[in-house]
């Protein structure tokens, strides 16, 4: 406890610094850089998954909302349920893959550029 008190009394900014760590070590810096880049790539991947799930949920909600509106209008009028359903719901709901993102466009552009350099 006296050693900690001595550190705090002399220089409080040095309390959490390990004296055995070399500040200029290249391998430590590379490991830190690799860790940061890996975390960033994982976050981008997870955000893309969440955006796709969000788009799918919005399409599905719009579809079921139109079906609910058709049920409400069917109860108020004598028109058949199928007619209201066809009128209110979109003709073609695409639950497929989302459109190509700008990052994918850049990736395709870069791959075509590198292929052009190899060929030429």
N, C-alpha and C positions, 0 to 999 in steps of 0.2 A: 504494500500500500504506500510505503514511503517513496518508492520509485515513481509511481504514478503521480503522487503529489509533487515530486520534484519536476517531472515533465510539465505538469500543468503550471507550476509556478514559474518555470523558466521560459517555456514557449508553448502556449496552449495549442497552437496550430500543428504541432508535431506529435500530439497524443495518439492519433489514429494511424500514423505512418510507420510502417515496419522498416526498421533500419537495415534489414538484410536484403531488401529489394533494390536492385540496380535500376535507376531511373532511365538510363539510356540503352537498355537492353532491346535489341532489334526484335528478338523472338517474342518478347512480351508484348511489344507494340503490334506485331503482326497477328498474334493471337487475339488481342483486343479488337483489332480491326476486323478480323475474320468473324469474331463473335457478333460484333455490331451489324455487319453486313448480313449475316445469317438471320439474325433476329428481324431485320428489316424485310428480307425476302419472305420469311414466314408470315409476317404481318400482312404483306401485300397479298400473299396467297389466301390467307384467311378472310381478308376484306373482299376479295373477288368471290369467294364462296358465299359470303353474307349478302353481297349485292345480287347475285343470281337467285338466292333464296328469297330475297325481298321482291324482286321482279316477278317471280313465280307466284308469290303470295298476293301481290297486287292484281295479277291477272285472274287468279282464282277468286279473289274477293269480288272483282267486277262481274265475273260470270255468275256467282251465286247471288249477288245483289240484283242483277237483271232477272234472275229466276224468281226472287222474292217479290220484285215489283210486278211480275207477270201474275203471280198468285194473288196479290192484292187487287189488281185490276180485274182479274177473272171473277173474283167474288162480287165486284161492284157491277159488272156488266154481263151481258148474255153471250159475249164473244167467247169462242173456245180458248182454252188454255194454250193450245199449240200456236194459235195465231198471235197471242200476246207474247208468248215465248220467242217466236221467230222475229217479232217486231223489236223487242227490247234487247235481246242478246246479240252479241256480235256474230257475224256470219262465220268467221274463221278465227278461233282463238288458237294462237300458236304457243304451246307449252314447251316448245323446243329450246334449242340453245339461244342464248342472248346474242345480240349483234356483236360484231368484232370491235374490241376496245382499241383506243388509240395506241396503247402499248403494243398490242398485237400487230397493228399496222407498222409501227416502227421496227418491230422484230422482222416482219416480212420484208420491209424495205432494206434493212441491214443485210439479211440473208441474200437477197437478190444482188445487192451491191458487192458482197464478197464473192458470189458466184461469177459476177461479171469481171471482177479483177483476176480471178483464177483463169477464166477463159481467154481474157485479153492480154 
